[in-house]
């Protein structure tokens, strides 16, 4: 038996592929210096790895622009703050959804309260899907930015960003997509979805470490820097460089963090080529191989999720939230068990069974308000991942069944 049965991948994926741990350690030991600044061999090697990682991530999201527009940040929250502070001005209008994480809600709230920005918050249907026509109706001549959470970190609802992107592309507004729950989980094509700025975090589906994120800024989009300082280039200038990526990268970037993303990208490609080889196909480009890997990962994760949802639906007192059946989704869903507080249920699942889930509001209070779970302080989130196996799944079924029967008998 395992010590822990991990179902909290919507917060942070765990474990990572072994090659990620190994490469981070090896590269940081060998080349953990300031990249590019000094011009010596070690610095050049570090800068070369960073440049390669930008190209790999660009291809991963089917981005065909300059790889310098793949910008590294501390995390997705950092990137989203850059979008709000660097793109939106007083008098502008911003559209977000009620499915958003606080990394979008709070910057929008602050810009509305303090920055003279008007904000429209679009709701979803009963399963959490946003109608692209509602986006069309909400856009005005003053709309600067439309921000959409690709998948809800509470419900698992997978939005139709291609249709929403087409709507936004017909206007002067910018389309910003938060891919925290989908990067590394489902294929995303920036061009096909008309995405102007794609925001990602490294520590979830991309299998990188914590404290590492970024954004891909489309050609023609210029985000004003909100931090200035050292970049290692054009040091004589009194002002921060305008060129990407330096425009948005002040100070030294995380060598071990980027190395982790680099190793993970190569792991995705290796998985994709292994799957192609089984089908008799030849090795593919990085973009082609990773798309094959993502399709496989998504199918596997959602398969586990649907098995759990179907079983939980038959248990006494279990309440399920979000899409059902074959609706588009990622491998995240939430439940409540009778009148038991979510925190109590989560604590019991952990203490009695070693089951790692996430009770609470999941930093997405508007979702819980809309689903009537805010008053009971949220719900219990399950988020299986690629490394979730049959033993994990069986334990989850056993643990929730036991807890549901216990609650029903009280």
C-alpha positions in Angstrom: 0.0 0.0 0.0 1.0 3.6 -0.7 1.5 6.2 2.0 -0.4 8.8 0.0 -3.0 8.6 -2.8 -2.7 11.8 -4.6 -5.7 13.5 -6.2 -4.6 17.2 -6.0 -3.1 17.6 -9.5 -5.2 20.7 -10.2 -3.1 22.4 -7.5 0.3 20.9 -8.4 1.1 17.8 -10.5 2.9 15.2 -8.5 5.0 13.3 -9.1 6.9 14.7 -12.0 8.6 12.5 -14.6 11.9 11.2 -13.3 13.8 12.9 -16.1 12.6 16.3 -14.8 14.1 15.8 -11.4 17.3 14.4 -12.9 17.8 17.2 -15.4 17.1 20.0 -13.0 19.7 18.6 -10.6 22.3 17.9 -13.3 21.9 21.2 -15.1 21.9 23.4 -12.0 25.0 21.7 -10.7 26.8 22.1 -14.0 25.5 25.4 -15.3 23.7 27.1 -12.5 25.1 30.6 -13.3 23.7 33.9 -14.6 22.6 33.2 -18.1 24.4 35.1 -20.9 25.5 38.0 -18.7 29.2 37.1 -18.3 29.8 35.7 -21.8 31.9 32.8 -20.5 31.2 29.2 -21.4 29.0 28.4 -18.5 26.8 31.5 -19.0 26.5 30.8 -22.7 25.4 27.2 -22.0 22.7 28.4 -19.5 21.5 31.0 -22.0 21.4 28.3 -24.8 19.2 26.1 -22.7 16.8 29.0 -21.9 16.5 29.8 -25.6 15.8 26.2 -26.5 13.1 26.1 -23.8 11.4 29.2 -25.3 11.4 27.5 -28.7 10.0 24.2 -27.3 7.2 25.9 -25.4 6.3 28.0 -28.4 6.0 24.9 -30.5 4.1 23.1 -27.8 1.3 25.8 -28.1 1.6 26.0 -31.9 3.0 29.5 -31.7 4.7 30.5 -34.9 6.0 33.9 -33.8 9.4 35.0 -32.4 10.4 32.7 -29.6 11.5 35.8 -27.7 7.9 36.4 -27.0 7.8 33.3 -24.8 8.3 35.1 -21.5 9.2 33.5 -18.2 7.6 34.8 -15.0 7.2 33.5 -11.4 3.8 31.9 -12.0 0.5 32.5 -13.8 -0.6 35.0 -11.2 2.5 37.1 -12.0 1.7 36.8 -15.8 -1.9 37.8 -15.3 -1.0 40.8 -13.3 1.3 41.8 -16.1 -1.6 41.6 -18.5 -3.9 43.7 -16.3 -1.4 46.3 -15.3 0.5 46.4 -18.6 -2.4 46.3 -21.1 -5.4 48.0 -19.5 -5.8 51.7 -18.7 -8.4 53.9 -17.0 -11.5 54.1 -19.1 -11.0 50.6 -20.7 -13.5 47.8 -20.4 -12.5 44.2 -19.5 -14.6 41.0 -19.8 -13.9 38.1 -17.6 -16.0 35.1 -16.5 -17.4 34.0 -13.2 -15.4 30.8 -13.6 -12.1 32.5 -13.0 -9.5 31.9 -10.3 -8.6 34.7 -8.0 -5.5 35.3 -10.2 -7.9 36.9 -12.6 -10.7 38.0 -10.2 -8.6 40.0 -7.9 -6.5 42.0 -10.5 -9.8 42.7 -12.2 -11.4 43.9 -8.9 -8.4 46.1 -8.1 -8.4 47.6 -11.6 -12.2 48.3 -11.2 -11.9 49.8 -7.8 -8.6 51.7 -8.1 -7.9 52.1 -11.8 -11.0 53.4 -13.5 -11.6 50.2 -15.4 -15.1 48.7 -16.0 -15.4 44.9 -15.7 -18.1 42.6 -17.0 -18.3 39.1 -15.4 -20.0 36.6 -17.6 -21.7 33.5 -16.0 -21.8 30.0 -17.4 -24.7 27.7 -17.9 -25.7 25.0 -15.3 -22.5 23.0 -16.1 -20.3 26.0 -16.2 -20.0 26.6 -20.0 -19.7 30.2 -21.3 -21.7 30.9 -24.4 -19.6 32.6 -27.0 -22.6 34.7 -28.0 -22.7 36.1 -24.5 -19.1 37.3 -25.1 -20.1 38.9 -28.3 -23.0 40.8 -26.7 -20.7 42.0 -23.9 -18.0 43.5 -26.1 -18.1 47.3 -26.5 -16.0 49.8 -28.3 -14.1 50.2 -25.1 -13.4 46.5 -24.5 -9.6 46.2 -24.2 -9.3 42.6 -23.1 -11.3 39.4 -22.8 -9.9 36.9 -20.2 -11.1 33.3 -20.1 -10.2 30.5 -17.9 -9.7 27.6 -20.4 -10.9 25.0 -17.8 -12.4 25.6 -14.4 -10.3 24.5 -11.4 -13.5 23.6 -9.6 -15.8 22.0 -12.1 -13.4 20.8 -14.8 -15.5 22.5 -17.4 -13.5 22.9 -20.7 -14.4 26.1 -22.5 -14.7 26.4 -26.3 -11.9 28.9 -26.6 -11.8 28.4 -30.4 -15.3 29.7 -30.7 -14.8 32.5 -28.2 -11.5 33.4 -29.9 -13.3 33.8 -33.2 -15.7 36.2 -31.6 -13.0 38.3 -30.0 -10.9 38.3 -33.2 -13.8 40.2 -35.0 -13.2 43.1 -32.6 -10.2 45.3 -31.4 -10.2 43.5 -28.1 -7.3 41.2 -27.0 -8.0 37.6 -26.1 -6.1 36.4 -23.0 -6.4 32.7 -22.1 -5.5 31.3 -18.7 -4.3 27.7 -19.4 -3.3 26.8 -15.8 -5.7 23.7 -15.9 -5.1 22.8 -19.5 -1.4 23.4 -20.4 0.1 19.9 -20.6 -3.4 18.3 -20.5 -5.1 19.2 -23.8 -3.6 20.4 -27.1 -3.8 24.2 -27.5 -3.3 26.0 -30.8 -2.7 29.7 -30.3 -3.3 30.6 -33.9 -6.4 28.5 -34.4 -7.9 29.8 -31.2 -7.0 33.5 -32.0 -5.2 33.8 -28.7 -3.3 37.1 -28.2 -1.7 36.2 -24.8 -1.5 32.7 -23.5 -0.7 32.4 -19.8 0.7 29.2 -18.3 2.0 28.0 -15.0 4.8 25.4 -14.8 4.0 23.3 -11.8 0.7 21.7 -13.0 0.2 19.9 -16.3 3.5 21.1 -17.7 5.3 18.9 -15.0 7.7 21.7 -14.1 8.6 23.0 -10.6 6.8 25.5 -8.4 7.7 29.1 -8.8 7.9 28.9 -12.6 5.4 30.2 -15.1 5.1 32.4 -18.1 3.2 33.8 -21.0 3.3 33.8 -24.8 2.7 37.3 -26.1 1.4 37.3 -29.7 2.9 39.4 -32.4 1.7 43.0 -32.3 0.8 42.8 -28.6 2.9 45.1 -26.5 2.6 44.8 -22.7 4.0 47.7 -20.8 6.6 46.5 -18.2 5.5 46.8 -14.6 8.9 45.9 -13.2 12.2 47.4 -14.4 15.8 46.7 -13.6 18.7 44.5 -14.7 18.5 42.4 -17.9 22.1 41.9 -18.9 21.6 43.7 -22.2 22.1 47.4 -23.1 23.2 48.3 -19.6 24.1 51.8 -20.5 20.5 52.7 -21.2 18.7 54.7 -18.5 15.5 52.8 -19.2 14.3 49.2 -19.4 14.6 47.5 -22.9 11.6 47.5 -25.1 12.5 44.2 -26.8 11.0 40.9 -25.8 11.6 38.9 -23.7 13.7 41.5 -21.7 10.8 43.9 -21.8 9.0 41.7 -19.3 11.9 39.8 -17.6 13.6 42.0 -15.1 16.4 40.4 -13.1 17.8 36.9 -13.2 15.4 34.2 -14.4 15.2 30.8 -12.6 17.7 28.5 -14.1 16.5 25.3 -12.3 12.8 26.2 -13.0 13.4 26.7 -16.8 15.6 23.5 -16.8 12.6 21.7 -15.3 10.3 22.9 -18.1 12.9 22.0 -20.7 13.2 18.4 -19.4 9.4 18.1 -19.3 9.0 19.3 -22.8 11.4 16.6 -24.0 9.5 14.1 -21.9 6.2 15.0 -23.7 7.9 14.6 -27.1 9.4 11.3 -26.1 6.0 10.0 -25.0 4.4 11.2 -28.2 7.1 9.5 -30.3 6.7 6.3 -28.3 3.0 6.3 -29.1 3.6 7.0 -32.7 6.1 4.2 -32.9 3.6 1.7 -31.6 1.3 2.7 -34.5 4.1 2.3 -37.0 4.6 6.0 -37.5 8.0 7.7 -37.7 9.4 10.2 -35.3 7.6 13.6 -35.5 8.5 17.2 -34.9 8.3 18.5 -31.3 5.0 20.1 -32.0 3.5 17.0 -33.6 4.9 14.6 -31.0 3.7 16.6 -28.1 0.2 17.0 -29.5 0.0 13.1 -29.7 1.2 12.9 -26.1 -1.4 15.5 -24.9 -4.3 13.7 -26.6 -3.2 10.5 -24.9 -2.8 12.2 -21.5 -6.2 13.8 -21.7 -8.0 10.6 -22.6 -6.3 8.7 -19.8 -7.0 11.4 -17.1 -10.6 12.0 -18.2 -11.2 8.2 -18.3 -10.3 8.0 -14.6 -12.4 11.0 -13.8 -15.5 9.7 -15.5 -15.1 6.3 -13.7 -15.0 8.1 -10.3 -18.0 10.4 -11.2 -20.1 7.5 -12.3 -19.4 5.5 -9.1 -19.8 8.6 -6.8 -23.2 9.4 -8.4 -24.6 6.1 -6.9 -23.5 6.8 -3.4 -25.9 8.0 -0.7 -25.8 11.8 -0.1 -23.0 12.5 -2.5 -23.5 15.8 -4.5 -21.6 16.2 -7.7 -20.9 19.6 -9.3 -20.1 20.4 -13.0 -20.4 18.7 -16.3 -21.6 15.1 -16.7 -21.5 12.5 -19.4 -19.3 13.2 -22.4 -19.3 17.0 -22.1 -15.9 18.6 -22.7 -13.9 18.6 -19.5 -10.6 18.1 -17.8 -9.9 15.6 -15.0 -11.1 17.8 -12.2 -14.4 17.7 -10.3 -15.8 18.4 -6.9 -18.3 16.8 -4.5 -19.9 17.2 -1.2 -21.0 14.5 1.1 -24.3 15.1 2.8 -24.2 18.0 5.2 -20.6 17.3 6.2 -18.3 20.3 6.0 -15.8 20.0 3.1 -12.9 20.6 5.4 -14.0 17.8 7.7 -14.5 15.4 4.9 -11.1 16.2 3.4 -9.4 15.8 6.8 -11.0 12.4 7.3 -10.1 11.2 3.8 -6.5 12.1 4.5 -6.2 10.8 8.1 -8.1 7.6 7.6 -7.1 6.7 4.0 -4.1 8.8 3.0 -6.2 10.3 0.2 -4.9 13.7 -0.8 -7.8 15.9 -2.0 -8.5 19.7 -1.9 -11.4 20.9 0.3 -12.5 24.5 0.3 -13.1 27.3 -2.1 -10.2 26.6 -4.5 -9.5 30.4 -4.9 -12.6 30.6 -7.1 -15.3 32.1 -4.9 -17.7 33.1 -7.7 -18.1 29.5 -8.8 -19.0 28.5 -5.3 -21.4 31.4 -4.9 -23.2 30.4 -8.1 -23.4 26.7 -7.1 -24.6 27.4 -3.6 -21.5 26.0 -1.9 -20.0 29.3 -0.6 -22.0 29.1 2.6 -20.6 25.6 3.4 -17.1 26.9 2.6 -16.8 25.0 -0.7 -16.5 21.4 -1.8 -14.1 18.5 -2.0 -12.0 18.6 -5.2 -10.6 15.5 -6.9 -8.0 15.9 -9.6 -6.4 12.7 -10.9 -3.4 13.1 -13.1 -1.4 11.1 -15.7 0.4 9.1 -13.0 -2.8 8.1 -11.2 -3.0 4.3 -11.3 -5.6 1.7 -10.6 -4.5 1.4 -6.9 -5.2 5.1 -6.5 -8.5 4.9 -8.1 -9.7 1.9 -6.1 -8.6 3.6 -2.9 -10.6 6.7 -3.8 -13.7 4.7 -4.5 -13.3 2.8 -1.2 -12.6 5.9 0.9 -15.5 8.0 -0.4 -17.9 5.0 -0.2 -17.0 4.5 3.4 -17.4 8.2 4.2 -20.7 8.5 2.4 -22.1 5.4 4.2 -20.9 6.8 7.6 -22.5 10.2 6.9 -25.8 8.6 5.8 -26.0 6.5 9.0 -25.7 9.5 11.3 
